[in-house]
Amino acid sequence: VQLQASGGGLVQAGGSLRLSCAASGSDRDMDGMAWYRQVLGKRRELVARLTEISTEYKESVKGRFTASRDGARNTIALQMNSLTDEDAAVYYCHAWLGPAHYWGQGTLVTVSS
């Protein structure tokens, strides 16, 4: 299974970005997909987690970020609004199926103030 993420870039504080990720190489639906982010020197942290029955968010992004299917199976989008410099990071797409976990290559989000 491969995850392909896209949509990162440079945005002004207060602006919006949309990240997308698609998993390929599996004939089964993923049990779930998620977005994590990591700042250099810090631990990778969960931003949003999407399954068939629930959507979970990191507390600091609630009300600003929305995770959803991106129009097809095994996809996830992350709509990010009202971005701040604390949101700047490399964002990683993550998917899991049973005990198997998969990671995308990361997409950089830069927020200018």
Backbone bond lengths (Angstrom), bond angles and torsions (degrees), N, CA, C in turn:
res aa  C-N    CA-C-N  psi(-1)  N-CA   C-N-CA  omega(-1)  CA-C   N-CA-C  phi
1 V - - - 1.460 - - 1.517 108.54 -
2 Q 1.310 115.67 134.08 1.466 121.12 176.94 1.515 109.11 -121.98
3 L 1.320 115.48 140.97 1.458 121.73 176.82 1.518 108.99 -111.28
4 Q 1.312 115.15 128.68 1.459 120.87 178.91 1.516 108.64 -116.89
5 A 1.316 115.32 115.63 1.459 120.63 -179.02 1.519 109.88 -107.67
6 S 1.310 114.80 151.10 1.449 120.77 178.06 1.515 109.86 -152.91
7 G 1.325 116.02 167.68 1.454 120.55 172.46 1.503 115.68 109.48
8 G 1.302 118.82 -5.52 1.451 119.66 178.22 1.515 111.24 -69.83
9 G 1.322 116.26 171.62 1.445 119.86 178.37 1.504 111.82 161.37
10 L 1.312 114.76 -164.58 1.459 122.40 -179.01 1.521 109.37 -102.14
11 V 1.311 115.78 131.92 1.460 120.35 -179.74 1.525 108.01 -142.27
12 Q 1.315 115.73 149.49 1.454 120.13 175.78 1.515 110.21 -76.39
13 A 1.309 115.69 151.79 1.462 120.15 175.90 1.522 109.02 -55.30
14 G 1.321 114.91 135.44 1.451 120.46 -176.97 1.513 113.58 92.62
15 G 1.302 116.68 -10.45 1.453 121.40 -178.73 1.511 113.07 -86.38
16 S 1.335 115.00 -171.82 1.463 121.53 -175.16 1.519 110.84 -130.89
17 L 1.303 114.83 152.78 1.462 123.23 171.65 1.519 107.96 -143.86
18 R 1.316 114.57 154.46 1.462 120.31 175.89 1.510 108.83 -125.31
19 L 1.307 116.21 123.16 1.451 121.82 175.89 1.530 108.99 -100.21
20 S 1.316 114.70 146.36 1.455 120.30 177.05 1.516 109.93 -131.69
21 C 1.307 115.65 149.98 1.456 120.25 178.72 1.521 108.41 -148.03
22 A 1.305 115.23 137.39 1.455 120.89 177.56 1.514 109.50 -130.33
23 A 1.320 115.15 135.75 1.458 121.30 176.45 1.520 108.53 -99.36
24 S 1.291 116.10 131.19 1.464 120.90 177.99 1.521 109.62 -126.04
25 G 1.321 114.62 159.62 1.450 119.11 176.81 1.501 114.76 96.55
26 S 1.320 117.26 7.86 1.456 120.66 177.29 1.518 109.57 -127.41
27 D 1.325 116.91 137.26 1.458 119.62 175.79 1.525 110.88 -93.30
28 R 1.310 116.48 6.08 1.455 121.48 177.36 1.519 109.57 -116.11
29 D 1.322 114.86 152.11 1.450 119.33 174.69 1.522 109.92 -71.97
30 M 1.307 115.59 137.73 1.455 120.30 174.59 1.529 109.86 -62.56
31 D 1.315 116.11 147.16 1.459 119.56 175.32 1.529 110.72 -66.92
32 G 1.285 116.16 -29.37 1.454 120.61 178.27 1.509 110.88 -171.77
33 M 1.320 114.61 164.09 1.460 120.80 175.77 1.515 108.58 -138.38
34 A 1.300 115.75 156.34 1.461 119.08 -174.46 1.518 110.22 -153.94
35 W 1.299 113.95 165.85 1.460 122.74 170.97 1.522 108.85 -118.98
36 Y 1.311 114.96 132.83 1.450 122.98 172.44 1.526 107.61 -118.75
37 R 1.304 115.19 165.13 1.462 118.73 173.22 1.529 109.92 -142.61
38 Q 1.309 113.79 156.34 1.461 119.04 -177.71 1.509 110.25 -146.14
39 V 1.309 114.43 131.21 1.452 122.47 173.26 1.521 107.07 -101.50
40 L 1.299 116.84 143.32 1.457 121.94 -178.56 1.523 110.58 -52.26
41 G 1.311 115.65 125.90 1.455 120.82 178.44 1.519 114.49 89.09
42 K 1.322 116.15 -2.70 1.459 119.45 -179.75 1.527 110.04 -121.15
43 R 1.312 114.86 164.74 1.460 120.14 179.78 1.527 111.15 -72.99
44 R 1.302 114.39 150.23 1.463 119.51 174.48 1.535 108.08 -68.65
45 E 1.326 116.33 135.98 1.465 119.98 -177.03 1.521 111.28 -126.66
46 L 1.303 114.73 147.94 1.449 121.44 178.76 1.519 109.97 -72.81
47 V 1.314 116.03 132.61 1.458 121.79 177.12 1.523 110.36 -104.11
48 A 1.313 116.71 -50.25 1.459 121.42 -179.32 1.517 109.07 -152.94
49 R 1.319 115.17 143.19 1.458 121.45 -175.81 1.518 108.03 -133.64
50 L 1.320 116.22 126.83 1.462 121.32 -173.03 1.521 109.69 -123.87
51 T 1.330 115.82 124.38 1.459 121.48 171.65 1.520 108.49 -128.37
52 E 1.305 115.83 -178.20 1.464 119.14 -179.97 1.519 111.95 -64.94
53 I 1.319 117.04 -26.26 1.453 119.57 -173.15 1.520 113.90 -111.92
54 S 1.295 118.59 -9.17 1.456 117.86 -176.49 1.514 111.68 -157.83
55 T 1.325 113.53 158.24 1.453 122.21 171.28 1.520 107.36 -130.55
56 E 1.314 116.39 129.08 1.447 120.87 -178.75 1.515 109.76 -122.72
57 Y 1.326 115.58 148.81 1.454 121.24 -178.12 1.526 110.98 -132.62
58 K 1.304 113.71 149.57 1.462 119.76 167.13 1.528 106.65 -62.66
59 E 1.321 115.90 140.44 1.449 120.40 -173.24 1.516 112.65 -55.04
60 S 1.313 117.16 -40.94 1.461 120.11 -173.34 1.531 113.62 -73.18
61 V 1.332 117.95 -10.49 1.466 119.38 179.85 1.523 112.52 -107.32
62 K 1.325 116.57 -5.22 1.464 119.54 179.84 1.524 110.34 -58.84
63 G 1.310 115.30 135.47 1.461 121.02 -178.91 1.516 113.58 85.27
64 R 1.324 117.47 -12.79 1.464 121.03 178.57 1.520 112.91 -114.32
65 F 1.316 116.65 -34.20 1.462 122.11 -178.30 1.525 109.50 -108.75
66 T 1.317 115.06 145.13 1.465 120.81 176.10 1.518 109.18 -134.41
67 A 1.328 115.67 123.81 1.454 122.08 175.75 1.522 108.90 -99.50
68 S 1.317 115.77 139.86 1.461 119.42 -178.55 1.516 109.68 -157.79
69 R 1.332 115.10 166.09 1.455 119.24 170.63 1.527 107.20 -66.92
70 D 1.308 115.32 145.57 1.457 118.92 -176.82 1.515 110.67 -102.44
71 G 1.315 116.12 44.91 1.460 121.41 172.94 1.511 115.44 88.27
72 A 1.308 118.47 -6.20 1.466 119.98 -177.99 1.528 108.44 -149.66
73 R 1.301 115.07 163.33 1.460 118.85 177.69 1.516 109.99 -63.83
74 N 1.310 114.97 152.34 1.459 121.86 177.96 1.526 113.13 56.65
75 T 1.315 114.94 39.37 1.456 120.52 173.66 1.518 109.09 -130.77
76 I 1.307 114.94 157.09 1.454 119.95 173.78 1.520 107.93 -147.70
77 A 1.304 114.85 137.75 1.456 120.92 174.82 1.521 108.07 -117.04
78 L 1.307 115.45 154.83 1.453 121.06 175.59 1.526 107.91 -132.38
79 Q 1.297 115.72 107.48 1.454 121.47 175.88 1.514 107.55 -87.18
80 M 1.321 116.51 120.11 1.456 121.55 -176.63 1.522 109.03 -116.07
81 N 1.302 115.98 118.28 1.461 122.15 179.66 1.520 110.61 -116.86
82 S 1.312 115.75 162.08 1.468 121.83 177.88 1.525 111.41 50.66
83 L 1.295 115.37 49.31 1.466 120.40 -176.19 1.528 111.19 -67.82
84 T 1.315 114.66 142.99 1.458 122.15 175.87 1.520 108.99 -122.63
85 D 1.322 115.56 172.59 1.461 117.93 -179.51 1.527 111.65 -66.80
86 E 1.317 116.89 -19.05 1.465 119.64 176.82 1.522 112.20 -73.64
87 D 1.316 117.19 -12.92 1.463 120.84 177.46 1.521 112.24 -89.14
88 A 1.301 117.33 -9.84 1.458 120.60 -179.67 1.524 109.69 -66.33
89 A 1.323 115.84 127.54 1.461 120.88 -175.96 1.519 108.51 -178.25
90 V 1.315 114.89 174.85 1.461 119.86 166.27 1.522 106.73 -91.06
91 Y 1.295 115.82 126.13 1.454 121.81 -178.02 1.523 109.05 -100.90
92 Y 1.320 114.97 131.87 1.460 121.73 -177.98 1.517 110.58 -117.42
93 C 1.290 114.45 133.79 1.450 121.39 172.60 1.526 109.35 -84.77
94 H 1.305 116.66 139.98 1.460 122.26 -178.03 1.523 108.72 -135.63
95 A 1.311 116.13 140.65 1.462 121.09 176.14 1.523 108.79 -140.58
96 W 1.320 114.58 154.82 1.460 118.12 178.60 1.525 110.27 -143.90
97 L 1.323 112.55 148.91 1.461 120.72 178.47 1.514 106.46 -143.53
98 G 1.335 116.42 108.64 1.452 119.21 -172.78 1.521 109.25 60.25
99 P 1.316 116.94 -131.55 1.470 120.33 -179.02 1.526 113.92 -83.79
100 A 1.303 116.87 -4.64 1.461 120.63 -176.19 1.521 111.12 -90.11
101 H 1.336 115.57 133.62 1.457 121.56 179.02 1.514 109.61 -122.31
102 Y 1.319 114.85 143.27 1.451 120.71 -176.50 1.524 109.94 -131.59
103 W 1.333 115.09 146.62 1.464 120.53 -179.88 1.523 110.46 -129.10
104 G 1.320 114.11 142.93 1.450 119.83 171.91 1.514 110.89 -83.26
105 Q 1.320 115.67 -179.45 1.454 120.73 -172.24 1.518 113.08 -84.49
106 G 1.306 119.11 -10.65 1.455 120.92 -179.29 1.514 112.33 93.85
107 T 1.301 115.32 140.29 1.456 120.97 176.27 1.529 107.76 -133.52
108 L 1.321 116.07 134.37 1.455 121.99 -172.01 1.525 111.58 -85.99
109 V 1.306 115.37 130.12 1.463 122.39 173.38 1.526 107.67 -114.54
110 T 1.310 115.63 121.43 1.462 122.19 179.72 1.521 108.33 -117.78
111 V 1.316 115.95 131.34 1.461 120.83 -178.45 1.525 108.11 -117.56
112 S 1.300 116.38 122.01 1.460 120.88 179.41 1.523 109.90 -99.15
113 S 1.301 115.18 139.97 1.481 119.09 -178.44 1.527 110.84 -104.48
